[in-house]
């Protein structure tokens, strides 16, 4: 019987899929030696694309969804962000 009591509460939930809410916001920043694109969804930063003046573009990605880019600690105790490059496209 408790399952039937929760039905009115479920009817009030908005479960409709809206594609525009999944559209990322892209903010471009131009510097002297690189261009930076910050990708956000609902204000949360999830990826940064860095295109140097010379060389291939690389990405910094938030894999965990915490809003912080993944860091690795070196033996000397410094935090570094691991970049990712696109190796193949077709």
C-alpha positions in Angstrom: 0.0 0.0 0.0 2.8 2.4 0.6 3.7 2.3 -3.1 0.3 3.7 -4.0 0.7 6.5 -1.5 3.8 7.8 -3.3 2.1 8.0 -6.7 0.8 11.6 -6.3 4.3 12.8 -5.4 5.7 11.1 -8.6 3.1 12.8 -10.7 4.4 16.2 -9.7 8.0 15.4 -10.9 9.0 17.0 -14.2 10.6 14.1 -16.1 10.4 15.6 -19.6 13.6 15.5 -21.6 14.8 18.9 -22.8 17.7 19.0 -25.2 18.5 22.7 -24.6 19.4 21.9 -20.9 22.2 19.7 -22.1 23.7 22.2 -24.5 27.1 23.3 -23.2 28.1 26.9 -22.7 31.5 27.6 -24.3 33.6 30.6 -23.2 36.5 31.6 -25.4 39.6 33.3 -24.0 42.3 34.4 -26.4 45.9 34.9 -25.1 49.1 35.8 -27.0 50.3 32.2 -27.3 47.1 30.1 -27.0 43.3 30.0 -27.2 41.3 28.5 -24.3 37.7 27.2 -24.6 35.9 26.5 -21.3 32.9 24.1 -21.6 30.2 24.3 -18.9 26.8 22.7 -18.4 24.5 24.4 -15.9 27.5 26.5 -14.8 29.7 23.5 -14.0 33.1 23.4 -15.7 33.7 19.9 -17.2 36.3 20.4 -19.9 38.9 22.9 -21.1 40.3 22.8 -24.6 43.7 24.5 -25.0 44.9 25.3 -28.5 48.5 26.5 -28.5 49.7 28.9 -31.2 52.0 26.1 -32.4 51.2 22.4 -31.9 48.1 20.3 -31.4 45.2 21.2 -29.1 44.8 19.3 -25.8 42.1 18.9 -23.3 41.8 19.0 -19.5 38.7 17.0 -18.4 36.8 16.6 -15.1 36.2 12.8 -15.1 34.5 12.6 -11.7 31.9 15.4 -12.2 33.1 17.2 -9.1 33.7 20.5 -10.9 37.5 20.2 -10.4 39.9 19.0 -13.0 41.7 15.8 -12.1 45.1 16.4 -10.5 48.0 14.1 -10.0 50.5 14.6 -7.2 54.2 14.3 -8.2 56.9 12.9 -5.9 57.9 16.4 -5.0 54.4 17.1 -3.8 53.3 19.4 -6.7 49.8 18.9 -8.2 49.7 18.7 -12.0 46.7 18.4 -14.3 47.1 15.6 -16.8 46.4 16.8 -20.4 44.8 14.7 -23.1 45.4 14.8 -26.8 43.3 13.5 -29.7 45.3 10.8 -31.4 43.0 9.7 -34.2 39.9 11.2 -35.8 37.9 10.0 -38.7 
